[in-house]
Amino acid sequence: MQRLNLPQYQFNIKSDGDSFVILDQLRKRWVTLTPEEWVRQNFVRFLIHDRQFPAALMNNEISLVQNGIKRRCDTLVADRNGNPLVIVEYKAPSVEITQKTFDQVVRYNMVLKANFLIVSNGLNHYCCKIDYKTGSYIYLHDIPCYEQLKQD
């Protein structure tokens, strides 16, 4: 798998016939190792180990319904009361992050109402805070630690 713009972590990976699978720490099951999944697994580790996000408050592949259409949020991080705090959307490293990517995560947020949105393709990472009073997005220079998110 491609080297990402994240620290390196150890993973449980095994062959599964013609493909590989990786153990998802949050879902506690083996999932097919695609380039996007590689980004997800690395970014989740980054959030837990480097940004002190509590794994118990994180979930991968969260189902939601928007305008009658079933969708899936890549990672949802809750606050300590169980309310959505951060939505993370992943793309494969070969996929450029564009306005369309942000539009996708904003659509999910119409349902979830999180305070922060993160988008990453493993090489580039973007984080913004939503100011619900003004309806604006404030882009942050870095991915904050979990405790910093709760203070905003």
DSSP file with accessible surface (Angstrom, degrees, kcal/mol):
  #  RESIDUE AA STRUCTURE BP1 BP2  ACC     N-H-->O    O-->H-N    N-H-->O    O-->H-N    TCO  KAPPA ALPHA  PHI   PSI    X-CA   Y-CA   Z-CA
    1    1 A M              0   0  125      0, 0.0     3,-0.1     0, 0.0    33,-0.0   0.000 360.0 360.0 360.0 155.4    0.0    0.0    0.0
    2    2 A Q        -     0   0   99      1,-0.1     2,-0.3    33,-0.0     0, 0.0  -0.281 360.0-109.9 -68.2 142.7    1.0    3.6   -0.6
    3    3 A R        -     0   0  153      1,-0.0     2,-0.2     2,-0.0    -1,-0.1  -0.551  41.1-152.5 -69.3 134.6    2.9    5.6    2.0
    4    4 A L        -     0   0   11     -2,-0.3     2,-1.7     2,-0.2   119,-0.2  -0.625  28.4-103.3-108.9 168.1    0.7    8.3    3.4
    5    5 A N  S    S+     0   0  105    117,-2.9   117,-0.1    -2,-0.2   118,-0.0  -0.424  95.3  86.4 -87.1  57.7    1.2   11.7    4.9
    6    6 A L  S    S-     0   0   16     -2,-1.7    -2,-0.2     3,-0.0    37,-0.1  -0.956  91.9 -80.9-146.9 159.7    0.6   10.2    8.4
    7    7 A P        -     0   0   51      0, 0.0     2,-0.3     0, 0.0    39,-0.1  -0.246  55.0-103.2 -59.4 157.7    2.8    8.4   11.0
    8    8 A Q        -     0   0  150     -5,-0.0     2,-0.3    38,-0.0    -5,-0.0  -0.687  42.9-176.3 -87.9 138.4    3.4    4.7   10.3
    9    9 A Y        -     0   0   40     -2,-0.3     2,-0.4    -3,-0.1    33,-0.0  -0.881  27.4-110.7-128.7 161.7    1.4    2.2   12.3
   10   10 A Q        -     0   0  172     -2,-0.3     2,-0.3     2,-0.0     0, 0.0  -0.776  38.0-176.0 -93.6 137.2    1.3   -1.6   12.6
   11   11 A F        -     0   0   29     -2,-0.4     2,-0.8     2,-0.0    13,-0.1  -0.927  32.2-116.6-130.7 156.5   -1.8   -3.4   11.3
   12   12 A N        +     0   0   98     -2,-0.3    11,-2.3    11,-0.3     2,-0.4  -0.854  46.5 166.8 -90.9 111.1   -3.1   -6.9   11.2
   13   13 A I  E     +A   22   0A  73     -2,-0.8     2,-0.3     9,-0.2     9,-0.2  -0.979   6.9 172.5-128.3 139.0   -3.3   -7.7    7.4
   14   14 A K  E     -A   21   0A 102      7,-2.3     7,-2.8    -2,-0.4     2,-0.2  -0.972  35.3 -99.1-143.7 160.3   -3.8  -11.1    5.9
   15   15 A S  E     -A   20   0A  77     -2,-0.3     5,-0.3     5,-0.2     2,-0.2  -0.537  27.2-173.7 -77.5 142.7   -4.4  -12.6    2.5
   16   16 A D  E >   -A   19   0A  96      3,-3.5     3,-1.2    -2,-0.2     2,-0.6  -0.665  59.0 -74.5-136.3  74.6   -7.9  -13.5    1.5
   17   17 A G  T 3  S-     0   0   64      1,-0.3    -1,-0.1    -2,-0.2    -2,-0.0  -0.569 117.9  -1.3  73.5-116.0   -7.7  -15.3   -1.8
   18   18 A D  T 3  S+     0   0  181     -2,-0.6    -1,-0.3    -3,-0.1     2,-0.2   0.462 134.4  39.7 -87.1  -3.4   -7.1  -12.7   -4.5
   19   19 A S  E <  S-A   16   0A  44     -3,-1.2    -3,-3.5    15,-0.0     2,-0.3  -0.738  78.1-111.2-133.9-176.9   -7.1   -9.8   -2.1
   20   20 A F  E     -A   15   0A 115     13,-0.3    13,-3.0    -5,-0.3     2,-0.3  -0.877  20.6-154.5-118.4 153.6   -6.0   -8.7    1.3
   21   21 A V  E     -AB  14  32A   8     -7,-2.8    -7,-2.3    -2,-0.3     2,-0.4  -0.916   3.6-154.2-125.6 153.6   -8.0   -7.9    4.4
   22   22 A I  E     -AB  13  31A   0      9,-2.7     9,-2.4    -2,-0.3     2,-0.6  -0.967  25.0-113.5-127.5 142.3   -7.2   -5.6    7.3
   23   23 A L  E     - B   0  30A  52    -11,-2.3     2,-0.7    -2,-0.4   -11,-0.3  -0.671  27.9-142.0 -79.0 118.0   -8.5   -5.8   10.9
   24   24 A D  E  >> - B   0  29A   0      5,-2.7     4,-1.7    -2,-0.6     5,-0.8  -0.742   5.1-155.8 -82.9 115.9  -10.7   -2.8   11.6
   25   25 A Q  T  45S+     0   0   58     -2,-0.7    -1,-0.2     1,-0.2    -2,-0.0   0.823  91.3  41.9 -62.1 -34.8  -10.0   -1.7   15.2
   26   26 A L  T  45S+     0   0   22      1,-0.2    -1,-0.2     3,-0.1    -2,-0.0   0.911 121.3  37.5 -83.1 -43.8  -13.4    0.1   15.5
   27   27 A R  T  45S-     0   0   50      2,-0.2    -2,-0.2    32,-0.0    -1,-0.2   0.619  97.5-139.5 -81.3 -14.7  -15.7   -2.4   13.7
   28   28 A K  T  <5 +     0   0  166     -4,-1.7     2,-0.3     1,-0.2    -3,-0.2   0.888  66.2  95.5  54.5  45.9  -13.7   -5.3   15.2
   29   29 A R  E   <S-B   24   0A 128     -5,-0.8    -5,-2.7    -7,-0.1     2,-0.3  -0.980  81.5 -92.7-155.1 162.7  -13.8   -7.3   11.9
   30   30 A W  E     -B   23   0A  96     -2,-0.3     2,-0.3    -7,-0.2    -7,-0.2  -0.624  42.6-175.5 -80.0 135.3  -11.8   -8.0    8.9
   31   31 A V  E     -B   22   0A  11     -9,-2.4    -9,-2.7    -2,-0.3     2,-0.1  -0.944  35.9 -88.6-131.0 152.3  -12.5   -5.7    5.9
   32   32 A T  E     -B   21   0A  76     -2,-0.3     2,-1.3   -11,-0.2   -11,-0.3  -0.371  41.1-125.0 -61.1 133.0  -11.2   -5.7    2.3
   33   33 A L        +     0   0   20    -13,-3.0   -13,-0.3     4,-0.1    -1,-0.1  -0.687  44.9 160.0 -87.3  92.4   -8.0   -3.6    2.1
   34   34 A T     >  -     0   0   60     -2,-1.3     4,-2.4     1,-0.1     5,-0.2  -0.624  56.8-100.8 -99.6 168.0   -8.7   -1.1   -0.7
   35   35 A P  H  > S+     0   0   68      0, 0.0     4,-1.8     0, 0.0     5,-0.1   0.914 126.0  48.9 -57.6 -40.4   -6.8    2.2   -1.1
   36   36 A E  H  > S+     0   0   56      1,-0.2     4,-2.5     2,-0.2     5,-0.1   0.911 110.2  50.9 -65.8 -39.2   -9.6    4.1    0.6
   37   37 A E  H  > S+     0   0   12      2,-0.2     4,-3.0     1,-0.2     5,-0.3   0.879 105.7  56.4 -65.5 -35.0   -9.7    1.6    3.5
   38   38 A W  H  X S+     0   0   38     -4,-2.4     4,-2.1     2,-0.2    -1,-0.2   0.925 108.8  46.7 -60.6 -43.0   -5.9    2.0    3.9
   39   39 A V  H  X S+     0   0    0     -4,-1.8     4,-3.0     2,-0.2     5,-0.3   0.948 112.5  50.5 -63.2 -47.0   -6.5    5.7    4.4
   40   40 A R  H  X S+     0   0    6     -4,-2.5     4,-2.8     1,-0.2     5,-0.2   0.944 111.3  46.7 -57.6 -49.9   -9.3    5.1    6.8
   41   41 A Q  H  X S+     0   0    1     -4,-3.0     4,-1.8     1,-0.2    -1,-0.2   0.905 115.9  44.9 -64.0 -40.8   -7.3    2.7    9.0
   42   42 A N  H  X S+     0   0    8     -4,-2.1     4,-2.3    -5,-0.3    -1,-0.2   0.916 114.2  48.7 -67.8 -42.1   -4.3    4.9    9.1
   43   43 A F  H  X S+     0   0    0     -4,-3.0     4,-2.7    -5,-0.2    -2,-0.2   0.903 109.2  52.3 -69.1 -38.2   -6.3    8.0    9.8
   44   44 A V  H  X S+     0   0    1     -4,-2.8     4,-2.5    -5,-0.3     5,-0.2   0.939 110.6  48.5 -61.1 -44.0   -8.3    6.4   12.6
   45   45 A R  H  X>S+     0   0   39     -4,-1.8     4,-3.3    -5,-0.2     5,-0.5   0.915 110.1  52.5 -61.5 -41.8   -5.0    5.3   14.2
   46   46 A F  I  X>S+     0   0   16     -4,-2.3     4,-2.2     1,-0.2     5,-1.1   0.935 110.1  47.7 -58.7 -46.7   -3.7    8.9   13.8
   47   47 A L  I  X5S+     0   0    0     -4,-2.7     6,-2.7     3,-0.2     4,-0.6   0.916 118.7  40.3 -62.5 -41.7   -6.8   10.3   15.5
   48   48 A I  I  <5S+     0   0   27     -4,-2.5     4,-0.5     4,-0.2    -2,-0.2   0.958 127.1  29.4 -72.7 -51.0   -6.6    7.8   18.4
   49   49 A H  I  <5S+     0   0  106     -4,-3.3    -3,-0.2    -5,-0.2    -2,-0.2   0.848 132.7  27.7 -83.9 -35.2   -2.8    7.7   18.9
   50   50 A D  I  <<S+     0   0   56     -4,-2.2    -3,-0.2    -5,-0.5    -1,-0.1   0.667 130.9  33.2-103.7 -20.5   -1.7   11.2   17.9
   51   51 A R  S  <<S-     0   0   46     -5,-1.1    95,-2.5    -4,-0.6    96,-0.2   0.254  99.5-124.2-120.1   9.7   -4.8   13.3   18.6
   52   52 A Q        +     0   0  111     -4,-0.5    -4,-0.2    -6,-0.3    -3,-0.1   0.791  45.9 167.3  54.4  36.2   -6.1   11.4   21.6
   53   53 A F        -     0   0    3     -6,-2.7     2,-0.4    -7,-0.1    -1,-0.2  -0.665  42.6-115.0 -75.0 130.4   -9.6   10.7   20.2
   54   54 A P    >   -     0   0   27      0, 0.0     3,-1.9     0, 0.0     4,-0.1  -0.552  16.4-148.5 -69.8 120.4  -11.3    8.0   22.4
   55   55 A A  G >  S+     0   0   35     -2,-0.4     3,-1.9     1,-0.3    -7,-0.0   0.844  96.0  64.7 -57.8 -32.8  -11.8    4.9   20.3
   56   56 A A  G 3  S+     0   0   97      1,-0.3    -1,-0.3    -3,-0.0    -3,-0.0   0.705 101.7  50.0 -65.5 -17.1  -14.9    4.1   22.2
   57   57 A L  G <  S+     0   0   35     -3,-1.9    21,-2.9    21,-0.1     2,-0.4   0.250  99.2  85.0-104.2  12.5  -16.5    7.3   20.8
   58   58 A M  E <   +C   77   0B   4     -3,-1.9     2,-0.3    19,-0.2    19,-0.2  -0.907  50.6 179.7-118.6 143.4  -15.6    6.5   17.2
   59   59 A N  E     -C   76   0B  83     17,-2.1    17,-2.7    -2,-0.4     2,-0.3  -0.998  16.3-142.3-141.1 143.2  -17.5    4.4   14.6
   60   60 A N  E    S+C   75   0B   8     -2,-0.3    15,-0.3    15,-0.2    14,-0.2  -0.788  77.4  12.8-102.7 148.1  -16.7    3.5   11.0
   61   61 A E  E    S-     0   0B  42     13,-2.5     2,-0.5    -2,-0.3    13,-0.2   0.954  75.5-171.0  56.2  62.1  -19.3    3.2    8.2
   62   62 A I  E     -C   73   0B  40     11,-2.2    11,-3.0    -3,-0.3     2,-0.2  -0.712  15.8-133.9 -87.3 125.2  -22.3    4.8    9.9
   63   63 A S  E     +C   72   0B  86     -2,-0.5     2,-0.3     9,-0.2     9,-0.2  -0.546  32.1 165.5 -78.5 142.0  -25.6    4.4    8.1
   64   64 A L  E     -C   71   0B  14      7,-2.3     7,-3.1    -2,-0.2     2,-0.5  -0.966  29.8-131.9-149.5 160.3  -27.8    7.4    7.7
   65   65 A V  E     -C   70   0B  85     -2,-0.3     2,-0.5     5,-0.2     5,-0.2  -0.982  21.3-179.5-119.3 126.1  -30.8    8.4    5.6
   66   66 A Q  E >  S-C   69   0B   9      3,-2.7     3,-2.0    -2,-0.5    -2,-0.0  -0.990  74.6 -16.9-127.9 120.8  -30.9   11.7    3.8
   67   67 A N  T 3  S-     0   0  149     -2,-0.5    -1,-0.1     1,-0.3     3,-0.1   0.876 128.6 -53.6  52.5  40.2  -33.9   12.7    1.7
   68   68 A G  T 3  S+     0   0   71      1,-0.2     2,-0.5    -3,-0.0    -1,-0.3   0.470 115.2 116.8  78.4   2.0  -35.0    9.0    1.7
   69   69 A I  E <   -C   66   0B  85     -3,-2.0    -3,-2.7     0, 0.0     2,-0.3  -0.893  64.9-127.8-108.4 130.0  -31.6    7.8    0.4
   70   70 A K  E     +C   65   0B 186     -2,-0.5     2,-0.3    -5,-0.2    -5,-0.2  -0.591  37.0 170.8 -74.5 132.6  -29.4    5.5    2.4
   71   71 A R  E     -C   64   0B  72     -7,-3.1    -7,-2.3    -2,-0.3     2,-0.4  -0.859  25.4-132.0-133.1 171.3  -25.9    6.8    2.8
   72   72 A R  E     -C   63   0B 132     -2,-0.3     2,-0.4    -9,-0.2    -9,-0.2  -0.985   6.1-149.1-134.3 126.3  -22.8    5.9    4.8
   73   73 A C  E     -C   62   0B   0    -11,-3.0   -11,-2.2    -2,-0.4   -12,-0.3  -0.753  16.8-140.3 -87.3 131.3  -20.6    8.2    6.7
   74   74 A D  E    S-     0   0B   8     -2,-0.4   -13,-2.5     1,-0.2     2,-0.4   0.954  79.9  -2.9 -61.7 -55.9  -16.9    7.0    6.8
   75   75 A T  E     -CD  60  88B   0     13,-1.7    13,-2.8   -15,-0.3     2,-0.4  -0.992  62.8-166.7-139.7 136.0  -16.1    7.8   10.4
   76   76 A L  E     -CD  59  87B  23    -17,-2.7   -17,-2.1    -2,-0.4     2,-0.5  -0.986   4.7-163.2-121.8 130.0  -18.3    9.5   13.0
   77   77 A V  E     -CD  58  86B   0      9,-2.9     8,-3.2    -2,-0.4     9,-2.2  -0.958  11.3-156.2-112.9 130.3  -16.8   10.7   16.3
   78   78 A A  E     - D   0  84B  17    -21,-2.9     2,-0.1    -2,-0.5   -21,-0.1  -0.639  15.3-119.0-101.1 160.4  -19.1   11.5   19.2
   79   79 A D    >   -     0   0   32      4,-2.8     3,-2.1    -2,-0.2    -1,-0.1  -0.300  48.8 -87.0 -82.1-179.1  -18.8   13.8   22.1
   80   80 A R  T 3  S+     0   0  135      1,-0.3    -1,-0.1     2,-0.1    -2,-0.0   0.647 130.1  56.8 -71.1  -9.9  -18.9   12.3   25.6
   81   81 A N  T 3  S-     0   0  141      2,-0.1    -1,-0.3     3,-0.0    -3,-0.0   0.364 121.3-106.0 -96.3   1.4  -22.7   12.6   25.6
   82   82 A G  S <  S+     0   0   54     -3,-2.1    -2,-0.1     1,-0.3     3,-0.0   0.516  75.8 136.3  88.1   6.2  -23.0   10.6   22.4
   83   83 A N        -     0   0   88      1,-0.1    -4,-2.8     2,-0.0    -1,-0.3  -0.635  66.9 -92.9 -86.0 144.7  -23.8   13.5   20.1
   84   84 A P  E     +D   78   0B  36      0, 0.0    -6,-0.2     0, 0.0    31,-0.2  -0.316  51.4 162.1 -57.0 130.6  -22.0   13.8   16.7
   85   85 A L  E     +     0   0B   5     -8,-3.2    31,-1.8     1,-0.4    30,-0.9   0.686  61.5  18.0-115.8 -44.4  -18.9   15.9   17.1
   86   86 A V  E     -De  77 116B   0     -9,-2.2    -9,-2.9    29,-0.2     2,-0.5  -0.998  54.4-161.6-137.7 135.2  -16.8   15.1   13.9
   87   87 A I  E     -De  76 117B   0     29,-2.0    31,-2.7    -2,-0.4     2,-0.5  -0.968  14.0-163.9-111.1 132.3  -17.5   13.5   10.6
   88   88 A V  E     -De  75 118B   0    -13,-2.8   -13,-1.7    -2,-0.5     2,-0.4  -0.973   3.3-167.2-118.9 130.0  -14.5   12.2    8.6
   89   89 A E  E     - e   0 119B   3     29,-2.6    31,-2.2    -2,-0.5     2,-0.3  -0.961   9.4-159.3-115.7 131.9  -14.7   11.4    4.9
   90   90 A Y  E     - e   0 120B   0     -2,-0.4     2,-0.3    29,-0.2    31,-0.2  -0.860  10.3-176.2-113.1 148.7  -11.9    9.4    3.2
   91   91 A K        -     0   0   36     29,-2.1     6,-0.1    -2,-0.3   -52,-0.0  -0.931  38.4 -93.8-131.3 157.7  -10.8    9.1   -0.3
   92   92 A A    >   -     0   0   14     -2,-0.3     3,-2.2     1,-0.1   -56,-0.1  -0.340  41.5-108.3 -64.7 154.1   -8.1    7.0   -1.9
   93   93 A P  T 3  S+     0   0   13      0, 0.0    -1,-0.1     0, 0.0    28,-0.1   0.808 119.9  58.2 -56.8 -28.0   -4.7    8.7   -2.3
   94   94 A S  T 3  S+     0   0  110      2,-0.1     2,-0.6     0, 0.0    -2,-0.0   0.602  89.4  89.1 -78.0  -9.7   -5.3    8.8   -6.0
   95   95 A V  S <  S-     0   0   60     -3,-2.2     2,-0.2    26,-0.1    -4,-0.1  -0.795  76.5-134.9 -95.6 121.9   -8.5   10.8   -5.6
   96   96 A E        -     0   0  149     -2,-0.6     2,-0.6     1,-0.1     5,-0.1  -0.498  20.0-120.6 -72.0 139.0   -8.1   14.6   -5.5
   97   97 A I        +     0   0   20     -2,-0.2     2,-0.2    -6,-0.1    -1,-0.1  -0.749  47.3 164.3 -83.3 120.9  -10.0   16.3   -2.8
   98   98 A T    >>  -     0   0   56     -2,-0.6     4,-1.6     1,-0.0     3,-0.6  -0.677  56.5 -86.3-126.3-178.4  -12.3   18.8   -4.5
   99   99 A Q  H 3> S+     0   0  121      1,-0.2     4,-2.9    -2,-0.2     5,-0.2   0.856 125.4  62.6 -59.7 -34.0  -15.4   20.8   -3.6
  100  100 A K  H 3> S+     0   0  161      1,-0.2     4,-1.9     2,-0.2    -1,-0.2   0.886 101.0  52.0 -59.7 -37.8  -17.5   17.8   -4.5
  101  101 A T  H <> S+     0   0    7     -3,-0.6     4,-1.8     2,-0.2    -1,-0.2   0.931 111.3  46.0 -64.5 -44.9  -15.8   15.9   -1.7
  102  102 A F  H  X S+     0   0   22     -4,-1.6     4,-2.5     1,-0.2    -2,-0.2   0.896 109.0  55.8 -65.8 -38.0  -16.7   18.7    0.8
  103  103 A D  H  X S+     0   0   67     -4,-2.9     4,-2.2     1,-0.2    -1,-0.2   0.898 105.4  53.9 -60.4 -37.7  -20.2   18.8   -0.6
  104  104 A Q  H  X S+     0   0   34     -4,-1.9     4,-1.8     2,-0.2    -1,-0.2   0.950 111.1  42.7 -61.9 -49.2  -20.6   15.1    0.2
  105  105 A V  H  X S+     0   0    0     -4,-1.8     4,-2.0     1,-0.2    -1,-0.2   0.871 111.7  55.5 -70.0 -31.8  -19.6   15.5    3.8
  106  106 A V  H  X S+     0   0   34     -4,-2.5     4,-1.2     2,-0.2    -1,-0.2   0.907 105.1  53.4 -66.2 -38.4  -21.7   18.6    4.2
  107  107 A R  H >X S+     0   0   87     -4,-2.2     4,-0.6     1,-0.2     3,-0.6   0.926 108.6  49.2 -60.7 -43.6  -24.7   16.6    2.9
  108  108 A Y  H >X S+     0   0   16     -4,-1.8     4,-2.2     1,-0.2     3,-1.2   0.899 107.5  56.0 -60.6 -37.9  -24.1   14.0    5.6
  109  109 A N  H 3X S+     0   0    8     -4,-2.0     4,-2.3     1,-0.3    -1,-0.2   0.724  90.2  71.4 -72.4 -19.1  -23.8   16.7    8.2
  110  110 A M  H << S+     0   0  113     -4,-1.2    -1,-0.3    -3,-0.6    -2,-0.2   0.842 112.1  32.1 -60.8 -29.4  -27.3   18.0    7.3
  111  111 A V  H << S+     0   0   62     -3,-1.2    -2,-0.2    -4,-0.6    -1,-0.2   0.868 127.3  38.3 -90.7 -45.0  -28.5   14.9    9.0
  112  112 A L  H  < S-     0   0   28     -4,-2.2    -3,-0.2   -29,-0.0    -2,-0.2   0.776  82.9-151.4 -84.5 -32.5  -25.8   14.4   11.7
  113  113 A K     <  +     0   0  127     -4,-2.3    -3,-0.1    -5,-0.2     2,-0.1   0.904  27.4 172.8  61.6  47.7  -25.2   18.0   12.8
  114  114 A A        -     0   0    0      1,-0.1   -29,-0.2    -5,-0.1   -28,-0.2  -0.407  36.0-134.3 -79.0 161.7  -21.5   17.6   13.8
  115  115 A N  S    S+     0   0   58    -30,-0.9    15,-2.8   -31,-0.2     2,-0.3   0.647  85.4  41.3 -90.2 -18.8  -19.4   20.6   14.8
  116  116 A F  E     -eF  86 129B   2    -31,-1.8   -29,-2.0    13,-0.2     2,-0.4  -0.983  61.4-161.8-134.4 145.6  -16.3   19.6   12.7
  117  117 A L  E     -eF  87 128B   1     11,-2.4    11,-2.6    -2,-0.3     2,-0.4  -0.983   8.0-172.1-125.6 135.7  -15.7   18.1    9.3
  118  118 A I  E     -eF  88 127B   2    -31,-2.7   -29,-2.6    -2,-0.4     2,-0.4  -0.992   2.7-173.7-127.6 137.7  -12.5   16.4    8.2
  119  119 A V  E     +eF  89 126B   0      7,-2.5     7,-2.8    -2,-0.4     2,-0.3  -0.995  12.3 168.3-129.1 134.9  -11.6   15.2    4.7
  120  120 A S  E     -eF  90 125B   0    -31,-2.2   -29,-2.1    -2,-0.4     5,-0.2  -0.995  32.9-175.0-147.6 142.0   -8.5   13.2    3.9
  121  121 A N        -     0   0    4      3,-1.7   -26,-0.1    -2,-0.3     4,-0.1   0.096  66.2-101.4-111.7  17.1   -7.1   11.2    1.0
  122  122 A G  S    S+     0   0    0      2,-0.4  -117,-2.9     1,-0.1     3,-0.1   0.118 119.7  56.5  86.6 -22.5   -4.1   10.2    3.2
  123  123 A L  S    S+     0   0   51      1,-0.4     2,-0.4  -119,-0.2    -1,-0.1   0.755 112.2  32.4-106.0 -39.4   -1.9   12.7    1.6
  124  124 A N        -     0   0   79      2,-0.0    -3,-1.7   -31,-0.0    -2,-0.4  -0.974  68.3-168.5-122.9 136.2   -3.9   15.9    2.2
  125  125 A H  E     -F  120   0B  49     -2,-0.4     2,-0.4    -5,-0.2    -5,-0.2  -0.985   2.3-172.9-128.3 134.8   -6.1   16.5    5.3
  126  126 A Y  E     -F  119   0B  94     -7,-2.8    -7,-2.5    -2,-0.4     2,-0.4  -0.989   1.5-176.2-130.2 137.6   -8.6   19.3    5.8
  127  127 A C  E     +FG 118 140B   4     13,-0.5    13,-2.9    -2,-0.4     2,-0.4  -0.997   3.9 179.5-133.3 135.5  -10.5   20.1    8.9
  128  128 A C  E     -FG 117 139B   0    -11,-2.6   -11,-2.4    -2,-0.4     2,-0.4  -0.980  20.3-140.3-137.0 150.6  -13.1   22.8    9.4
  129  129 A K  E     -FG 116 138B  48      9,-2.8     9,-3.1    -2,-0.4     2,-0.5  -0.878  22.8-132.2-103.5 139.4  -15.3   24.0   12.2
  130  130 A I  E     - G   0 137B   6    -15,-2.8     2,-0.9    -2,-0.4     7,-0.2  -0.818   7.4-155.1 -97.2 127.4  -18.9   24.9   11.5
  131  131 A D  E  >> - G   0 136B  46      5,-3.0     4,-2.2    -2,-0.5     5,-1.0  -0.863  10.3-173.2 -98.0  98.4  -20.2   28.2   12.9
  132  132 A Y  T  45S+     0   0  108     -2,-0.9    -1,-0.2     1,-0.2     5,-0.0   0.744  78.5  62.4 -68.9 -20.7  -23.9   27.4   13.1
  133  133 A K  T  45S+     0   0  204      1,-0.2    -1,-0.2    -3,-0.1    -2,-0.0   0.900 120.9  21.5 -69.4 -40.0  -24.7   31.0   14.0
  134  134 A T  T  45S-     0   0   95     -3,-0.4    -2,-0.2     2,-0.1    -1,-0.2   0.561 100.4-124.6-103.5 -13.0  -23.3   32.4   10.8
  135  135 A G  T  <5 +     0   0   54     -4,-2.2     2,-0.2     1,-0.3    -3,-0.2   0.679  67.0 132.7  75.3  18.8  -23.5   29.3    8.6
  136  136 A S  E   < -G  131   0B  47     -5,-1.0    -5,-3.0     2,-0.0     2,-0.5  -0.600  53.9-130.7-104.6 163.9  -19.8   29.6    7.8
  137  137 A Y  E     -G  130   0B  92     -7,-0.2     2,-0.6    -2,-0.2    -7,-0.2  -0.957  12.7-156.7-114.0 130.0  -17.0   27.1    7.8
  138  138 A I  E     -G  129   0B  77     -9,-3.1    -9,-2.8    -2,-0.5     2,-0.4  -0.921  14.3-143.7-109.2 112.3  -13.7   28.0    9.5
  139  139 A Y  E     -G  128   0B 117     -2,-0.6     2,-0.3   -11,-0.2   -11,-0.3  -0.627  13.8-145.5 -80.3 132.5  -10.8   26.0    8.1
  140  140 A L  E     -G  127   0B  51    -13,-2.9   -13,-0.5    -2,-0.4     3,-0.0  -0.667  13.7-132.2 -97.1 153.5   -8.2   25.0   10.7
  141  141 A H  S    S+     0   0  203     -2,-0.3     2,-0.3   -15,-0.1    -1,-0.1   0.714  87.5   9.6 -76.5 -20.4   -4.5   24.7   10.1
  142  142 A D  S    S-     0   0   98    -15,-0.1    -2,-0.1   -16,-0.0    -1,-0.0  -0.933  87.8 -88.5-149.9 169.1   -4.2   21.3   11.7
  143  143 A I        -     0   0    6     -2,-0.3   -25,-0.0    -3,-0.0    -2,-0.0  -0.773  52.7-136.3 -83.8 114.9   -6.3   18.4   13.0
  144  144 A P        -     0   0   20      0, 0.0     2,-0.1     0, 0.0   -93,-0.0  -0.256  18.6 -99.7 -70.6 161.2   -6.9   19.4   16.7
  145  145 A C    >>  -     0   0   34      1,-0.1     4,-1.6   -93,-0.0     3,-0.6  -0.403  40.2-105.6 -70.1 157.5   -6.6   17.0   19.6
  146  146 A Y  H 3> S+     0   0    0    -95,-2.5     4,-1.5     1,-0.3     3,-0.3   0.897 119.7  53.7 -55.8 -44.6  -10.0   15.7   20.9
  147  147 A E  H 3> S+     0   0   90      1,-0.2     4,-0.9   -96,-0.2    -1,-0.3   0.842 105.7  54.4 -63.0 -33.1  -10.0   17.8   24.0
  148  148 A Q  H <> S+     0   0  101     -3,-0.6     4,-0.8     1,-0.2     3,-0.4   0.871 104.1  55.5 -68.0 -34.8   -9.4   21.0   21.9
  149  149 A L  H >< S+     0   0    3     -4,-1.6     3,-0.7    -3,-0.3    -1,-0.2   0.889 104.1  53.6 -64.1 -38.8  -12.5   20.1   19.8
  150  150 A K  H 3< S+     0   0   82     -4,-1.5    -1,-0.2     1,-0.2    -2,-0.2   0.764 101.9  59.4 -70.3 -23.1  -14.7   20.0   22.9
  151  151 A Q  H 3<        0   0  154     -4,-0.9    -1,-0.2    -3,-0.4    -2,-0.2   0.732 360.0 360.0 -77.6 -23.3  -13.6   23.5   24.0
  152  152 A D    <<        0   0  106     -4,-0.8   -37,-0.0    -3,-0.7    -3,-0.0  -0.372 360.0 360.0 -78.6 360.0  -14.9   25.1   20.8
